[in-house]
């Protein structure tokens, strides 16, 4: 069955009757620009998509879409769009500039450097280009060359606050605190309302122990940017150094209210509450640190100390053991576990731990007096950063959800596509909030329908606010008996009357028109049943009438079996024999294999779905999540970028959380 390549969606403002050639290119460019100005980046991408369809050889839409992707932290996607821009317009300086910035964010510093140098060759008198090149030089640890770049920018524009800020950063990195402070003073003088200049100067003043001056800068910065977590974090540190613990805690708490995944701040709060003997609060905060950073040795180590203080020796031992698993040469973990085991009466274990700690100390002492040499050795390991780093990028959190990449989403794969109904009328066209697909046969069926249409839609019947368009009277108003049966099956599926729904779908198997649609829904129902069976087993106790354990229990808790997806799997595999190029069968098959933890098979299935429907955003998204699980981050980034481009906003949250570290 060949699909009509039309996507019905409010996001795209297009229906099957429209021709791409009639699209108003300028209109979509204008709408996209408005979305960019209002920071509605995901919506902007959809408008630029339409502009590209209308005029594929126009560089502007690719460039602006790249800007939108960059703003969503999709740097790989941005680079791809800037590549296309430069393919069409090889002398477009701004594309080199922004591609360079994107490459810098991706840590492709050599490519970034080439982009900036090319841009400068085309426009040598733009100070922003020299500043950008200098920033990349900093990332390459070429601090003197970076300073020269900022010097050039200041020759072009002696009042450029950003040049002073960046030169100040470079001077700080060569330990020239006086020079750094001088430059940041100049930055503030030239742009007193530049928040970054104030924050950077405050941080330099903190390093110089000039806490009162730092406090003034942070207070002023907060007047202009009251929701910036890094300002509260730094001001909290100033309060701490001034001995005002209560104010410090308030500022750190403010950080976590804004940025709920900032593990570093949870850690600092836990340490302070531990010192104040507020052990229950400290413990909850260490738990949060470990929830966010489950392999961070400092979280486990300090929680172990806290458990020890609270007399919870088993928990303390478990935490120190976890530290040792993550970092086998962490001397203090061996020492502390030795103490804990001694107090638990495990003298053999205690002595073994003490011996191990002395062995490590002696080994280090033979090579270097400084025990930090051990950490230097580990710092060369790929995994070292993972076990010592806290998630603490100080993102704004964007609790309102305006910025998709900061949205708080439950990161999980999208569910199946089923054949369902969407609202439609001739006056308002598509009224569905979600994207859906219609193939040639469904299009013919829909010609005889008025208030709703049949379509491939994402299965959302378990969503709390799901509202069905079907009811008994609507179904009864349909004259075609086979269509009525299909609709009755869909309605009963939505009502969780699974046996009735199954009977309806099964009765249509082999039907010339409705076979594929009924079997797709049947397979989805079978998968749903398998998953709900697992839930039932986990919450229902099987007891006899006289309340005694069943004879074969043996007094033990039963091991719950994994869901049995074989029915759904076999149903979909059989359906492929009839409709091999149907992308939704392949997509749903990918979901089944994913649930069965057959990840490579799932990837192959999603790839087939994409082969037959290139705009199936959910397939890109689910394949991207699967690739992240398998550690293929580069490929995952490409898929998630495409998913975001096609309207899956959640993709940018995943990119932000997992791929931009």
N, C-alpha and C positions, 0 to 999 in steps of 0.2 A: 504494500500500500504506500503510494507516494504521498508525502505531505505537501500541502500548499505552504510555501515559505512565507507565511504571514503570521506575525505575532500581534495578538489583540491585547492592547494594554493602554491604560491611561498614561503610562510613562511615555509611550511612543506617539500617542495621538494619531493613530492610523488604523484603518480597517481594510478588509480585503478588497473593497471597491476602489480604494485609492491606488494611484499609480505612483511609483517612486519618482518618475520623471516630473511629476507635478508638484513635488515638494518645494516649498519656498525656502531656498538655502539661506537667504538673508534673515528670514524670520527666525529660523532655528539658531543662527549665529547670535542674533540679538537676544533671544530668550536665554541662550546659554550664557551670554555675557552678564545678563541681569542676575542669573543664578550665581555666577561667580562673584559678582559684587555683593550679593547677599549671603555668600558663603554656603550656598546650597550645592555642594560640589557633586553629589551623586546625581541630582537632577540636571545639573549642567552637562554632565557626561552624556545623559540620554539625549539632550538637545543637540549636542555636537555629533553624536552618532547619526542623527537624522540629517544634519547638515552634510556629513560625509557621504551618506547615501545619495543625497541630492546632487552633490558636486564632488566626486571622489578625488579630483586633481587640485582641489583648493587647499593650500597649505594651512590657512588660518584655523580651520576647524580642528586639524590634527594638533596644531600648536596649543590652542586653547584647551583641548581635551587633555593634553599633556600637563598643562598647568593645574587643571582640576584633579588629575590623578596624583600629581605631586602634593597637592594640598591635602590629599587623603593618605599621604605616606606610602602611596603605591609608586615607589621610585622606579621599579622595573618597567611598569606600565608607562610611566612618564618618559623614560628613555626611549621606549619603542615608538611612542608618538612623536617625540622630537627627531628621532631617526627618519621617520616618514616625512616630517616637515622639511628637513634638510635635503631629503631625496628630491622633493619637489622644488624647494627654494634653497640652493646650496650656499647662498650668501646672507641668510637671515641670521643676524648677529644674536638676537634674543634666544633663538633656538639653541645655539651653541652655549650661550650663557646658562640657560636653565638645564640643558642636558649635562653641562659640567657640574652644576649644583647637585643634580640627581645622582650622577656618578660618584660624587663626593660622599653623598649620604649612603650610597651602596658600598663605600670603601674601595671603589675602583679609582684610586687616586691618580694613577698614571693617565687613565682616560679623561678624568676630570681636568687634569693639568693641560692635556692636549686641547680640550675644548676651550678652555679659557684663553690659552695662547692663540688659538685660531680666532676667537672672538676679538682679542686685542689687536691682532694683525688687521682686522677689518675696521675696528673702531678703537684706536689707541687712546682716545681722549675721554673715555667713559671711566670714571673712578671706580664704579661698582665692579667692573671687570677685574681691575687690579686688586681690589679688596677680595674678590672671590678667589683669584689665583693665590693670594697671600694666605687665605684660610686653608686652602688645600696644602700649601707648603707647610703650614703648621701641622697638619695631619701627617705629613711626611717627615716630621721632625726637622725640617729645614728652616729653623727659626730665623736665622739671619737673612736668608732669602725672602722669607715672609715679611720681615720688617722692611726690606727694600721695596717690596710690592706696596706696602702701606705708605711708605715714604712717597712713592710715585703718585699714589692716589691723592695724597695731601698736597703735592705740587700742583696737581690739576685742580683740586678744590681744597684750599687750606682750612675750610670750616666743616669738613665732612666728619660728623660725629662717629659714624661707623668705622671710619678708618682709624680714628683715635682709639676706639674701643678695641678693635682687633690688634692694633699695634701694642696696646697695653697688655692684652692677653699674651702676645708673643714675648714681650719683655718679662712678664711674670714667669713664663716657662723657661727663661734663662736666668731665673732668680734675681732679676733686676726689679725689686719691689718699688724702689724709689721712682724708676723710670715708668713703671706700670701705673703708679699712682698719679704721676704727672700727666700721662696720656689720658687717664680716665677723668682727671680734673678738667682737661681740655674738652673732652667729650661732653661732660655735663655743662660746661660753660657754653658750648656751641648749641646744645640741645638739652635744656634743663628738663624737658618732659620726656626724655628718652629713658624708659624704665630700665632697659638693659644696662645703660651707662651707670645708673644709680646702683643697681644690684651688683655689678662688677666692682664698682668702687667700694661698696660696702664690704664685699668679700676680701678685697685687698686690705682694707682697714682692719678687718677681723684678724688677718694673718699678722698684721703689725701690732696686734693687741690694742688697737684704738677703738674700743668697743662702743664708746659713746658716739663717736663720729659715724661708725657703722650703723648704729641704731637710727640715727637721723636719716641716713640714706634709705634704709629699709622702710621706715615709717613713711617717707615721702613717696617711695615706689608703690607702697600699698594704697596710697590715696588715689593713684592712677590705675592700679591694677589689683583690685581687692580680692581677686580669685586666683592669684598666681601662687601655687603651692611652694615654689622654691624660695619665694620671699619670706613666707611664714617659716619655712624650715631654717633659713639662715638667721632670721630674727630670733627664733627659738633658741638657736645655738648661742646667740649673743646674750640672751636672758640667762642661759645656763652659765655662761662664763662670768656674768655679773652676779651670780648667786641667787637669781630669782627663779627657783625651780617651778613654782606654780605657773608663772607666765610662760615659761618654756614649754611646759606640758600643754597649755592652752594652744600655743602656736603649733606644736606638733600634732595635736588633735585636729586642728583646723586643716593641716596638710592632708590627713587621712580622710577627713570629711570631703575634701575636694578630689583627692586622688586615692581611691580605695585600695589600690594595689601597690602602694608605695611601701615596700617591705622595710626599707632602711628606717623610715620614720616609726613604723611599728616597733622595730628593734630598739631604737633610741628610747621610745616611751617605756618599753618593757624594762630596760636597764634602770631607768629612773625610778619606776614604781618598785622595782626590786630593791633598790637602795633605800626606798621609803618604807620597806617591809609591807608593801601592799601586794602580797604574794599572789593572791587570786587574780588580780588585775594583770600583773606581770605575766602570769602563766597564760592567760587568755591571749595576751599580745604576742608572746612567743609562739603560741599555736598558730596565730595568724601569719606570722613571719614564715613558718614552716609550710603552711598551706600554700602561700604564694611562691616560696622558694624551697621546694621539697628536698633539694640536695645541698642546702647551705649549711656548712659545718658550724658556723657561729650560732645559728639559731638553735641547733640541737645541743651544742656545748653549753650555752648559757641556760637553756631550759633544763639541762641536766643538773647544773649547779643549783638552780631554783628548786627542782624536785628534791635534791639532797637537803637543802635548807628546810624544806617542808616535811622531811622525814619520809618521803616517798622513794625508798631506796630501789625498788624494782624499776620504777619509771626512770630514775636517775641512771641506773646501770644500762637500761635500754638506750637512752639518749647518748651516753658516752660510747656505747658499742656502735651506734649509727655513725658517730663522728669517725671512729676508727675505720669503719667500712669505707667511708668516703675519703678519708685522708689517713692512711695507715701510719704515718710518721708524725702525727699530732701528739707531741710529747705529753702535754697537759691532760689530754683525754685518757691516756694510759695511766697517768698518775692518779687522776680523779677516780677512774674505775677501780683502781687498786684500793683506794680508800673505801669506796662504797662496798666492794666485795669483802673487805676486812670487817666492816661493820655488820655485814650480813652473815658473817661466820664462814665465808668461803676463803679460807686461808691459802689454799693451793692456787686458786684463781688470782687472789690478791698478790701473792708472791710472783706469779708469772707476769702479771701486769707491771709490777715494780721492776722486775728484771728487764722487761722489754723497754720500759722508759729509760733505764740506765744505758741500755745497749744503744738506743738512738742518740742519747746525749753524748756518749763516748765517741760514736761514729762521727757526729758533727764536730766535736772538739778536735778530733784528729786533723780535720781539714781546715777549719776556720773557727776562730774564737767566737765569731758572731753567729748566734743560733739562727739568725734570719737567713743564713745561707741555705738552710733546709727549705725555706719558702722560695728562695730564688731557684732552687733546683726544681721544685714543683711548678713554678710559674711557667716553665717551658712546656708543660703538659697542656694538651688541648682542653682537658676537662678542668683545669685549675680554676679558670674564671668562673665556671659554673658553680663550683663549691664554695667560692668566697664572695661572689657578687650578690648584691641585693637588687631586686627589681625596684628601681627608684628613678624613673625617667622624669618625674615631676610633671606629667601631663596634666592638663586642666581637668580631665575627667568628663567634661561636657555632659553633665547629668541630664540635660534636656534632650540629648541625642542629636543635636544639630550637626556635630562633626561625627560622621559615621565611624571614623577610625578610633574614636574614643568611647564609642557606645559600649554599654555593658550588655553583652549578649551571652546567652547560653550556647557555647560553641559546640555544636553537634551537627551531624549531617542532616540535610533536608530529607523528608520522607518521600514516599512514592508519588508518582503521578497516577491518577485514576481518571476514568471517564465520568464526569459529573456535569452539573448544570451551572451556568453563569447567567446573570441577569443581562437582558438585552432588549432594547426597543429601538425602533427606527429613528426616533427623534433624538435620543441622547447617545446613540451608538453603544459602545461598551461601557457598562457601569461597574465592572468588576474592579476591585482594588489590586488584584494580582494578575500577573501575566498568564495567558493561557494559549493553547494551540488548537487549531482546527484543521483536520485533513479533508481531502476531497469528499469522502463519503459522509462525514459529519456535516460538511457544508450543504450537501444535498438534503440530508435529514432536516437540517435547521430551516430550510426554506418553508417548511410547513409549520414551524413553531413561531410564536409571537412574543410571549412574555419572558421566555428564557431560551437558552441555546445549550446544546451539548458540546462539550469541549474536553480536551485533556487538561486537567487542573492538578495542582499540588494538593495532596490529601491532607486536609487540616481539620478533620472531624473531631480530633481530640483537643483542639484549641479551645480555651475557656470561653472565648467570645464568638465561637463559630455559630453562624446562623444559616439554616438551610432554606433554600428557595422552594423546596418541595413539601407538599403535604398530601393527604389522601385526595382532597378535592381537585388539586392540580393534576395529580396522576390520572384520576378518573376522567378528566376532561380530554385526555388524549385518545384519539380514535384507533390508531395503529396498535393492535394487540401486542406485537413483539416489542414495540417501543414502550408500551405501558408496562410490560414485564421488566424491561431494563430499568425504567424509572422506579418501579416498585422495589427492585433490588437495591438501587442506589439509596432510596429513602430508608429502607430497613437497615442498610449498612450504617447510615448516618445516625439511626436511632439505636444502634448496637443490638439489633435483632439479627444476630449473625446467621442463625439457621434459616430464617425466612429469606434473608438476602442471598444466602448460598443457593437455596432452592431456585430462586429466580434466575441467578446467573447460570447455574448448571442447565436449566431448561433451555437456554439460548445457545448452548454449545452446538456447533455445527450449522447455526443459522447463517445464511448467506450474507446478511447485512450486519448483524449484531454480534457475531461470534467473537471477533477480536476484542471488542469493547467489554463484553461480559466476562471474558476470560481474564483480561487485565485486571478488572475489578475483583474477580474471584481470587486471583493470586494474591492481591493486596489484602483481601479479607483473610486468606489463609495465613499470611505473614502476621497480620494483626492478632489473630487467634493464638498463634504460637507464642507471641510475646506476652499476651495477657494470661496465658496458661502459666507462664513463669511467675507472674505476679501473684496469681491465685495460690500456687504452691508455697510461696514465701510468706503468706499471711494466714493460711487456713490450717488449723490443727485437725487432723483426722482422728476422731475419737468415736468409740462405740457408745451405744445408748447408756450403758452403765458406767460411762466415763473412764473406762480402763484403756490402757494403751493397747493398740492392735498387736496381735500376737507376734508379728514379724518385726516389730520395732526394736526389740531387744533393749528397750529403755534408752536408746540413743537417738539423737537428733538425726533426721534423714538428710542425706546429701541431695540437694536440689539439682535436678538435671537442667542442662542448657536447653533453650528453646529448640524445638525440632522444626527446622525450616524446610524439610524435604518436600512437603506438599507444595508449598509456594515455588520452590526451586524447580520441581518437575513440571508444574503447570506452565511456568514461563518458558522453560526449555522446549516443551512441546509446542508452545505457541510460536516460537521462532521458526519452526518448520513451515508455518503458514504465512508468516509476515516478518521475514528476516530483517528487512530494512526499517522496521518500526523502532524509532529511537527510544520510545517510552518503555518498551519491553526490555531493551538493553539496560536502560537506566534503572528500572526496578530490579532487574537481575543483579546489577551492581550493588544495589542496596542489600539484597539478600546475601550476596557473597561477603559484603562488608560486615553484616551482623554475624556471619559465620566465621569472621576473622580470617577469611581467605582474601587477603588484601590485594595480592597481585591479580587475582581473578577479577576482583572488583574494579581495579584500575583498567583492566582490559575491557570490561563491560562499559564503564563510563566512556572510554575512548571510542567504542563502537557507537554509543549513543550520540556523541559529539560528531562522529563521522556522518551520521544520517540527519542530524539537526544541529547545525553549527551555532545556533542561538540558544541552546539549552543550558542556561546559566547554572542551574542546579547541578548538572553533571560536572561542569568545571569546578564548582565549589566543593562537591563531595570528593572529587578526585584530588583536589588540592589538599583537603583535610587528610585524606589517606596518605598522600605523599609526605605530609609533615610527620605523620605517625611513623613512616618508614625512614625518616631522616633525609628525604630528598627535597631540601628546602628551596633550592633554585627552581626546580620544576614546579613545586607547589606555588611559588610566588607568581609564576607565569599563569597558572590556572586561576589563582585567586584574583589576579589583576583582571583577567578576562571576565570572571564572574562579576566583579564589581562593575566593569564596563557595561555589562549586560543588565545591571540593575540590582544585583545582590549586595545590599549595603553591608551586610554582616561580614562580607569578605574583607573590608577595610579594617574591621576590628581584629580579625585574625592576623592580617598582615602586620598590624601595629603590635599585637601581643607576642607573636611567635617569630616573625621574620625580620623585624627591625630592631635588633638587639645591639 
